[in-house]
């Protein structure tokens, strides 16, 4: 009975065979390389999208609640600013909700802001001094609104750094004049860079006193009074956020005399993070599945090439069996060839994918990233695919009758 060949000798024969057919081996690996690189890149980009969204939301503060007007029906009907929140609601929240420390009412409009020959279509928000600590804004230059600015409804403005760059690119912005609609405003401060939130660039915005906004720009609704765009409320601490959300909801239901569906919504950062996590998690899973299909196609390619190799190496297999090689030795050799092709393709694909992820992170605003566990998983998956799709060619090779194989000589 033929003796079993040592494992090292079988592996060496498999590697020598692959070296002898370098071009075919490289082309066979190409599907796995592309598939693995796709998985790494797509998962990294999906993770980057999640990191970007979470980073923007984290700038809002863990214990900040946003009270927005309208409900699902009004949003479905395309009503952007339903008139359901008024200034008195914000005052009531501050006075009657014990879990809330500060409240920042806000009216936001879109307007053309001009300075000299420069102009920009920006969001203009009427706010109160509480806006700064509630929304965690900082002043990089100049100052913020004083009590006298608020009481006197003065035409003063604080602008974001991006708006400053567009309107007043050279020199200091402090003391310069802006024109919003038909009103002239003096710039008294520039905020520190904050980034985007809720799809709006907070650095390309102008902030004016709420009293100025009401008396000179937005006006007072004769029926509702001072209608707000939304209300930012800061809970006393992160642990109080849920209680504050519950208390605000109950208070506004009483004030608005709601019997059935709310005409407002109270949202927390955690709510937004949960939604973002669900969306980006699903996106990452979908992108990973697309890359997985590429790996599957690569595995099928390995199986096809190995089947062709079995047909071409029929004489070799017959000779090996004639001189004493066992069917298990032939099976193992072809499995090792498939495993090496898939694993090496996985390593090369992972390197390409990591390089792509690093390039995306460096040259785009997307903080794409990938962890080592994901790389090891995809390389292991590549090897498993090589073994799985190498079984059929290996079994076919191991079952060849040496007499039939030698007849082709």
N, C-alpha and C positions, 0 to 999 in steps of 0.2 A: 504493500500500500504506500502511495506517495506521501512523503512527510510534508508538513506545513512549512511554508517559507517564513523566515523571520519577518516581523512587521517592518523593521527598518529597511530591509532589502526591498519589500513590496513598495514602501513609500518612495524609496530612491528610484525605483523603476518608473513609478508614476511621474515623479518630478522630471526625470530625464526625458520621458515621452513629451511632456509639456514644453520643455526647453527645445526639443527638436522641432516643434511646430509652434514657434513663437508667434507668428502672425495670426494663425488660427486661434491660439490661446487668447491673444489680446482682443481679437474680434469677438470671441465667445464671452469674454469678461465684460465687454462694452455694455451689454444690457444691464448687468448687475451694477456696474459703475454708475450708469445714468439713473437707475432706480434708487440706489442708495443715496446718491447726491441729491436726488429729488426729495426723498424723505427728509433728509437732514435740513435741506434748504427750506422746504415748505413748512415743516414743524417749527424751525427757527423763526421764520417770518411770522407765522401765526402767534408764536410766543411773544415776538416783538410787538405785534399789534395789541396784545393783551397788556404788556408792560406799559406801552404808551398810554392806553386808555386809563389804566389804573394809576399811572403817575399823574395824569391830569386831574383825576378825581381826588387823589390824595392831597393835592394843593388846596382843596376846599376845606379841609379839616375834618377830623373823624367825628366830631360832635356838632356838625352844622346840619340844620334841617332847612329845606326849601319848600315854602308854601306857594304853590302856583295856582292860578285861576283855571277854571274849566274842568271838565271831566272827559271821559272817553267819547261821549256823544259829540261834544263841541269840537274835539280834535278831529273826529271823523268827518265833521261837516266843514273842516278847513277854517274854523274861526281861530285866529292866532291869539288874540288878546280879549277873551271874554271878560265882561265887566262884572267880576264877582268879588274881587278883593279891593278893599278901600283902606285908607290910612288909619281909620278907627279900628280896623281889625288888627293891625300891627300894634297899636297902642294897647288894645285889650290883651293881646298875647303877652306883652311885657308886664302888664299889671296883674294878670290873673293866672298865669301859668307858672307855678313855683319851680318847675324844672328848667326854666329858661333863664339865662343870665342876661343876654343882650338880644336886641331885635334891630334889624337893618332893613327898613322898607326901601323899595327901589322902583323908579320909573325909567324905562329904557326906550329910546326911540332911535331910529336910523336917520342920519342927517349928513349932509355935506359939510365938512369942517374945512375952513379956508384960512390960510395965512399967507399974505402977499400973493405971489403967483402960484402957490402950491395949494392943492386941495385933495381931500380924501373922503370917501364915503365910509363913515365910521359909526359905531354905536355910541350914543351919548346917554349917560345915565345920571339921573338925579338921585343923590344919596344923602345920607346923614353921616355924622362923624363916627357912628357905631360901625359903619361899613368896614372901616380899616381893620379893627381887631376881629370882627366876626368872620370876614373873608380872608383874613391873614395876608393883607396887602401891606407893603412897606413903601415908604417914600425914599427914593434914591436922591432926589434933588429938591430943594425948596421946602415947602411945608404943605400941610393938609388944611382943610377948612377949619376956621375958628367959629366960636359961638356967634361972634358978630357977623361973620359971613352968612351964617344960617338965618339969623334974626333979620338981617338987613336985606336978605335975598340978593346978595351981591353977584355981579357978573364975573365970577372967578372960576377957574377951571384947573383941574389936575389931569394930566394926560399920560398915556402909556408910552413906553420907550419906542415902540414901533411907529406910533403916530407922530411922536416927536421927530423921528428920523425922516418921515415923509414930509412933514410940514416945515420943520425947523432944523434942517440937517447940519447946519454949522452954528457954532457958538452955543451959548446957554439959552434955554427956552424960558427961563424965569423972567417975568416982566414983559414978555412978548404978547402980542395980541392975536386972538383967534376970532373968527366969525362963524357963528352957528345960526343958520337961518338968517334972521335980520338983526341978530344981537351980537355985540362985540364983547369978548371975554378976555380977561387978563390971565395968563398962565402963571400959577403960583407954585406948582409942583409937578414932578415927574415921578411916576411909580417905578419900583424895581420890576424887573422882568418876572412875569407870572405864568405865561403860557396860555394855552387854550383850555376852555371848559364849555361843555354843552355845545360844541361846534362853533364857539365864538372865540376869536383871538382877543384875550383880555388886555394885551399889550398894545392893541391898535384901537383904543377907546378913549373917550373923554368923559370926565366925571365932574359934575357941577352940583351945587347945593340943591337939595330936594325942593326947598322953598323957591329957588330961582326957576327950576324946571316947571313947577306948578304955575307960578305967576307970569312967566314970560315965554315959555315954549309949549308945554303940553296943554295948559289950561285946566280948569276944573269943570268936571261934568255936572251940569245943572241938576241931574237926577241922582247920581250916585255920589258926588263929591270928588275927592281925590282918589282916582282909580290907579291902583298899583300894578306894575308888571309882575312882580313877585315879592315875597318877603323872605329874608334870610334870618333864621333864628338860631342862636347858639345855645345849646344845652349846657348845663353847669359842668358836666364832665361826660366822658364817653359812655359811662354806665347809665347816665340819665337820658340818653338819646331816645330809647324806646318809650320811656314814660313821657317825655316831652312830646313825642309824636302823638301818643294817645291823647294827652291833655289838649293839645292844639286842635286835634280833630274834633273832639267833643265840644270845645269852646266855639269853634267856627260853625258847627252844626246848630248850636243854640242861637248864635248871633244871626245866622242866615235863615233860621227857621226851616231847617231841612227835615223833611219827613221820609223821603225815599232816597234818591241818589244825590251824592255830594256834588256841589258845584265848584269844588276845589280839590287839590291833591297835596298831600304832605309827603315829601320824599327825603330820604336820608342818603348819606354817602354809601352806606352799606347796601341799600336798595339798588343804587346805581352800579356798585361794584358787582353785586350778584347778577344783574342783568348783563353787564359787560362780560363777566366770567362765563355766563352761559353762552352768549353769542360767540365770543372768541374761542371758547373751548370747543364748541361745535365746529367753528371754522377750522381750528387746528386739526380736529379729528378728520374733517373732510379732506383737508390738504394732505394729511398723513395717509389717508386711504388712497388718494390719487397717486401718491408716491409708492404705496404698497402695490398698486396695480402695475407700476413700472417694474418693480422687483419681480412680480409674478411673471411678467413678460420675459424678463431676463432669465428667470429659471427655466421657462419653456425653451428659450434659445439654447441654454446649456444642454437640455435634454436632446434637442434636435441635433446639435453638433456632435454630441457624444454618440448618438445612434448612427450618424454618418461615420464616425470614427470606428465604431464596432464593425461596420460593413467593410471599411477600408483595411482594417487590421485583422481580418479573419485568418489570414495565413499566420500572422504572429501569434494569435491566440491558439491556433492548432498546434504550432511548434512548441509553445510553452507547455501545453497539456501533454504533448507527446513525450516531452523530456521529464515529465513528473510534476508539473504544476497542478495544484488542486483547483476545483471550481471556486472554492472560497478565496484562494489567492487571486484569481482573475477578478472575482467580484470585488474584493477589497481594493485592488489596484484602480479599477474604474471609479469606485466610490471616492477614493483619495483624490483622483484627478478632478472629479466634480467638486469636491470639497475645497480643494486648493483654488480652483478657478473662481468659485463663488466667494470664498473668504478674502482672497487677494483683491477681487473686484470690489468687495464690500469695504476694504481698507482704503483703496484708492478713491472710491465714491465718497466715503466719509470725509477724506481729506479735501476733496473738491467741494463737498457740501459745507464743511466748516469754513473753508476759504470764502465761499460765497456769502455765508452768514456774516462773517467778519467784515466783508466789503459792504454789505447792506447796512450794517450797524455803523460803519465809519463814514460812509458817503451819503447816507440818507437820514432823515429825522427818526426813522424807525429803530428802536433799540432792540434789534433782533438778537436772540441768544439761544444757545442750546446747551444742555447739561451733558456731562460725560456719560451718565447712565443711558441717555437716549442713543449716544454714539455706540456704546457697547451693545445695546439691544439691537440696533440695526445691523451691526457687523455680525452678531450672533444669528440674527434672522437670515442674513445673506448665506451664512454657512449652512443653516438648516434647509434653506431653499435648495442649495446645491446638493445636499444629501438626498432630499426628497425627490428632486427631479433627476438625480443620477441613479436612482434605484433601477428604473426600467432598463436603461442601457447596460448597467452593470449586470443585471440578471440575464439579459439576452446574451452578453458576452460569456458569462460563466456557464451557460447551458449549451454552448456550441459543442457539437460532437467533433472531437479532434480528427476523426477519419474524414468526415464531410468537409471540415475546414481545410485539411491538407490536400484534398482533391483540387482545390483552386490554385495549387502551386504550378 
